[in-house]
């Protein structure tokens, strides 16, 4: 599985796609991100749609979010409409928006 890292000092304006790979966001992305797995680190932020099988959020996200497995760290700040099969949120995680958990299928 290929891995792409967006470092702290990097800002990407545009869409990021990693077919089946993983994207690790430490910097900022203004655009949609699609991958097999997405991690938004504490220092990272994404303004756009997130779509992956597995998404882990420690930083900030504004937009929409679609995944099978969502994990929200206590430091996460999410302003998005969320659709996930399963969601795990630590105490302190912030979510503003519509949340739809579809359950195990």
Contact map, one row per residue, 1 for C-alpha under 8 A:
111000000000000000011100000000000000000000000000000000000000000000000000000000000000000000000000000000000
111100000000000001011100000000000000000000000000000000000000000000000000000000000000000000000000000000000
111110000000000000001111000000000000000000000000000000000000000000000000000000000000000000000000000000000
011111000000000001001111000000000000000000000000000000000000000000000000000000000000000000000000000000000
001111100000000000000011110000000000000000000000000000000000000000000000000000000000000000000000000000000
000111110110000000000011111100000000000000000000000000000000000000000000000000000000000000000000000000000
000011111100000000000000111000000000000000000000000000000000000000000000000000000000000000000000000000000
000001111100000000000000111100000000000000110000000000000000000000000000000000000000000000000000000000000
000000111110000000000000001000000000000000000000000000000000000000000000000000000000000000000000000000000
000001111111000000000000001100000000000000000000000000000000000000000000000000000000000000000000000000000
000001001111100000000000001111000000000000000000000000000000000000000000000000000000000000000000000000000
000000000111110000000000000111100000000000000000000000000000000000000000000000000000000000000000000000000
000000000011111000000000000011100000000000000000000000000000000000000000000000000000000000000000000000000
000000000001111100000000000011110000000000000000000000000000000000000000000000000000000000000000000000000
000000000000111110000000000001111000000000000000000000000000000000000000000000000000000000000000000000000
000000000000011111000000000000111100000000000000000000000000000000000000000000000000000000000000000000000
000000000000001111100000000000001110000000000000000000000000000000000000000000000000000000000000000000000
010100000000000111111110000000000111000000000000000000000000000000000000000000000000000000000000000000000
000000000000000011111000000000000111000000000000000000000000000000000000000000000000000000000000000000000
110000000000000001111100000000000011100000000000000000000000000000000000000000000000000000000000000000000
111100000000000001111110000000000011100000000000000000000000000000000000000000000000000000000000000000000
111100000000000001011111000000000011111000000000000000000000000000000000000000000000000000000000000000000
001111000000000001001111100000000010111000000000000000000000000000000000000000000000000000000000000000000
001111000000000000000111110000000000011110000000000000000000000000000000000000000000000000000000000000000
000011110000000000000011111110000000011110011000000000000000000000000000000000000000000000000000000000000
000011110000000000000001111100000000000111111000000000000000000000000000000000000000000000000000000000000
000001111110000000000000111110000000000000111000000000000000000000000000000000000000000000000000000000000
000001010111000000000000111111000000000000011100000000000000000000000000000000000000000000000000000000000
000000000011110000000000101111110000000000001111000000000000000000000000000000000000000000000000000000000
000000000011111000000000000111110000000000000111000000000000000000000000000000000000000000000000000000000
000000000001111100000000000011111000000000000111100000000000000000000000000000000000000000000000000000000
000000000000011100000000000011111100000000000111110000000000000000000000000000000000000000000000000000000
000000000000001110000000000000111110000000000001111000000000000000000000000000000000000000000000000000000
000000000000000111100000000000011111010000000000011100000000000000000000000000000000000000000000000000000
000000000000000011111110000000001111110000000000001110000000000000000000000000000000000000000000000000000
000000000000000001111100000000000111110000000000000111000000000000000000000000000000000000000000000000000
000000000000000000011110000000000011111000000000000111100000000000000000000000000000000000000000000000000
000000000000000000000111100000000111111100000000010101110000000000000000000000000000000000000000000000000
000000000000000000000111100000000000111110000000000000111100000000000000000000000000000000000000000000000
000000000000000000000001110000000000011111111100000000011111000000000000000000000000000000000000000000000
000000000000000000000001110000000000001111111000000000001110000000000000000000000000000000000000000000000
000000000000000000000000010000000000000111110000000000001111000000000000001100000000000000000000000000000
000000010000000000000000011000000000000111111000000000000010000000000000000000000000000000000000000000000
000000010000000000000000111100000000000111111100000000000111000000000000000000000000000000000000000000000
000000000000000000000000111110000000000110111110000000000011100000000000000000000000000000000000000000000
000000000000000000000000000111110000000100011111000000000001110000000000000000000000000000000000000000000
000000000000000000000000000011110000000000001111100000000000111000000000000000000000000000000000000000000
000000000000000000000000000011111000000000000111110000000000111100000000000000000000000000000000000000000
000000000000000000000000000000111000000000000011111000000000011111000000000000000000000000000000000000000
000000000000000000000000000000011100010000000001111100000000001111000000000000000000000000000000000000000
000000000000000000000000000000001110000000000000111110000000000011100000000000000000000000000000000000000
000000000000000000000000000000000111110000000000011111100000000001110000000000000000000000000000000000000
000000000000000000000000000000000011100000000000001111100000000000111000000000000000000000000000000000000
000000000000000000000000000000000001110000000000000111110000000000111100000000000000000000000000000000000
000000000000000000000000000000000000111000000000000111111000000000101110000000000000000000000000000000000
000000000000000000000000000000000000011100000000000001111100000000000111100000000000000000000000000000000
000000000000000000000000000000000000001111000000000000111111100000000111100100000000000000000000000000000
000000000000000000000000000000000000001111010000000000011111000000000001111110000000000000000000000000000
000000000000000000000000000000000000000111111000000000001111100000000000001110000000000000000000000000000
000000000000000000000000000000000000000101011100000000001111110000000000000111000000000000000000000000000
000000000000000000000000000000000000000000001111000000001011111000000000000011110000000000000000000000000
000000000000000000000000000000000000000000000111100000000001111100000000000001110000000000000000000000000
000000000000000000000000000000000000000000000011110000000000111110000000000000111000000000000000000000000
000000000000000000000000000000000000000000000001110000000000011111000000000000011100000000000000000000000
000000000000000000000000000000000000000000000000111000000000001111100000000000011111000000000000000000000
000000000000000000000000000000000000000000000000111100000000000111110000000000000111000000000000000000000
000000000000000000000000000000000000000000000000001111100000000011111100000000000011100000000000000000000
000000000000000000000000000000000000000000000000000111000000000001111100000000000001110000000000000000000
000000000000000000000000000000000000000000000000000011100000000000111110000000000001111000000000000000000
000000000000000000000000000000000000000000000000000001111000000000111111000000000001111100000000000000000
000000000000000000000000000000000000000000000000000000111000000000001111100000000000001110000000000000000
000000000000000000000000000000000000000000000000000000011100000000000111111100000000001111001000000000000
000000000000000000000000000000000000000000000000000000011100000000000011111100000000000011111000000000000
000000000000000000000000000000000000000000000000000000000100000000000001111100000000000011111100000000000
000000000000000000000000000000000000000001000000000000000110000000000001111110000000000000011100000000000
000000000000000000000000000000000000000001000000000000001111000000000001111111000000000000011100000000000
000000000000000000000000000000000000000000000000000000000111100000000000001111100000000000001110000000000
000000000000000000000000000000000000000000000000000000000001110000000000000111110000000000000111000000000
000000000000000000000000000000000000000000000000000000000000111000000000000011111000000000000011100000000
000000000000000000000000000000000000000000000000000000000000111110000000000001111100000000000011110000000
000000000000000000000000000000000000000000000000000000000000001110000000000000111110000000000001111000000
000000000000000000000000000000000000000000000000000000000000000111000000000000011111000000000000111100000
000000000000000000000000000000000000000000000000000000000000000011100000000000001111100000000000001111000
000000000000000000000000000000000000000000000000000000000000000011111100000000000111111000000000000111100
000000000000000000000000000000000000000000000000000000000000000000111100000000000011111000000000000011111
000000000000000000000000000000000000000000000000000000000000000000011100000000000001111100000000000011110
000000000000000000000000000000000000000000000000000000000000000000001111000000000001111110000000000010000
000000000000000000000000000000000000000000000000000000000000000000000111000000000000011111000000000000000
000000000000000000000000000000000000000000000000000000000000000000000011110000000000001111101000000000000
000000000000000000000000000000000000000000000000000000000000000000000001110000000000000111111000000000000
000000000000000000000000000000000000000000000000000000000000000000000000110000000000000011111000000000000
000000000000000000000000000000000000000000000000000000000000000000000000111100000000000001111100000000000
000000000000000000000000000000000000000000000000000000000000000000000001111110000000000011111110000000000
000000000000000000000000000000000000000000000000000000000000000000000000011111000000000000011111000000000
000000000000000000000000000000000000000000000000000000000000000000000000000011110000000000001111100000000
000000000000000000000000000000000000000000000000000000000000000000000000000001111000000000000111110000000
000000000000000000000000000000000000000000000000000000000000000000000000000000111100000000000011111000000
000000000000000000000000000000000000000000000000000000000000000000000000000000011100000000000001111100000
000000000000000000000000000000000000000000000000000000000000000000000000000000001110000000000000111110000
000000000000000000000000000000000000000000000000000000000000000000000000000000000111000000000000011111000
000000000000000000000000000000000000000000000000000000000000000000000000000000000011111000000000001111100
000000000000000000000000000000000000000000000000000000000000000000000000000000000011110000000000000111110
000000000000000000000000000000000000000000000000000000000000000000000000000000000001110000000000000011111
000000000000000000000000000000000000000000000000000000000000000000000000000000000000110000000000000001111
000000000000000000000000000000000000000000000000000000000000000000000000000000000000100000000000000000111
